[in-house]
Every structure is written in structure tokens, then in C-alpha cells.
Amino acid sequence: MHCIKPRCIEACTQGAITKRAEDGIVTVDTARCNSCRACFEACPIHAPQFQQDGTMRKCDMCLERVENGQEPFCITACPTRALHWGTLGQFSA
């Protein structure tokens, strides 16, 4: 989940979670995460997940693929084409 106003960013005391202005992708700097789980508690859908070392991770929309002009894997792998990638404004209702 990549919220418009992510509560996890506000809750993170280490500044480990940021949102990219250019595309809205919420990213996590695991080196800054102190494993406090405040992000998890703040998130209404509990999107943050924790690795075995305790640091938080979440979907980053396959950032490396996006930066290379490709779609995230979940989009290309969906057999029914039910998933779409982009800003809300580019999809019509």
C-alpha cells in the first residue's frame, strides 16, 4: 500500500520511511529502522511487515524495475490484468 498520507511516516521516530514525490512510492531505509514497530501500529491496514532481524519492510513497487521503465512484478504477473500501475488520474472510472 502506498497511501496518499502514510501514517507510518509520521509514526517512524527514526525517519526511516519516506515517500517519493515523483511517484508516491513509500520507501523504507532498513539501516535506519530500530524495530520499534510504531509504523505497524499506526498503519490502519498493518502493511508494514518485519524481517527476521526485526527491521520493517514493505512493498516498494519493485522500485528497481520502475526506475528502469518497467512495471512492478505484481502487475505483469496478474493473469486477469486486474492490477494497474500509475497515478489515479490516468485511469478513467
N, C-alpha and C positions, 0 to 999 in steps of 0.2 A: 504494500500500500504506500502510495506517495501522496500524502494529504496536502491540501492547499495550505493549511496552517497546522503543521505537525506538532502535536502536544509533546512528543518525545524530545524535540529540540529544546523546548523551554524547560523540560524536566531534567535534562542532562547537565549535571553540575560540572562536568569536565570539558564541555564544548566539543564532544566527540561526534555529534550528529549535526550535519549541515544539509542545506537544501540548495541545489544548484539553480541559480537564477535563470539560466538559459533554457532549461527544460523541466525544472521542477523535481528532478530526481533527488531523493533523500539518500545521503551517503553517510557511512559510519567510518570513523578513523579508529580502528580497533586498538591501535597503540595508545590512544588517549582514554579508552574505556576503563573505568575502575570496577566494573562488575557490580555496581550498586543496585541495578535493576529498576531505578526510578523511571526510566523510559518505558519499561514494560508496564509498570503501574499506571503511568499517565496515559498510555495508549488505550482508547476505548475498544479496540479490536485485538489487542495484545499481539501486534505484528512483530515486535522485536523478539528474536529468538537468541538463545545463548549457546555458545560453543562449549566444548568440554573444558576449556581453560577459564570459562566464566565470562568471557567478553561477548558483547552483543554483536549480532549480525542480522541483517535483513536483506531482502531482495534489493539489488541495486540496478534493476532493469538491464542486467548484462551490460553494464556500463562500457566495458571494453568493446563490445560489439556495436553499441550505439555510437560511440566515438569514431568507429570505422565505417559508419553509414549503414550498418546492418540492423535488423530488428532484433529484439530480445528473443531468446530461445523459446519462451512460452508462446510467443506469437507465431513463430514459424512452425512449431510442433503441434499446434492445436488442429486436430483433424477436421473439425467442423468450421474452422475460421470464425469462431465465436469471440475471439480476443482481438483487440485492435491496439495499436501503439500510436500515440501522438497527443496533441492537446485537444481538449474537449471541443474547442471552437472549430476544429477541422472536420468533425463528424456531424452530419445532419441527423435530426431526430426522425 
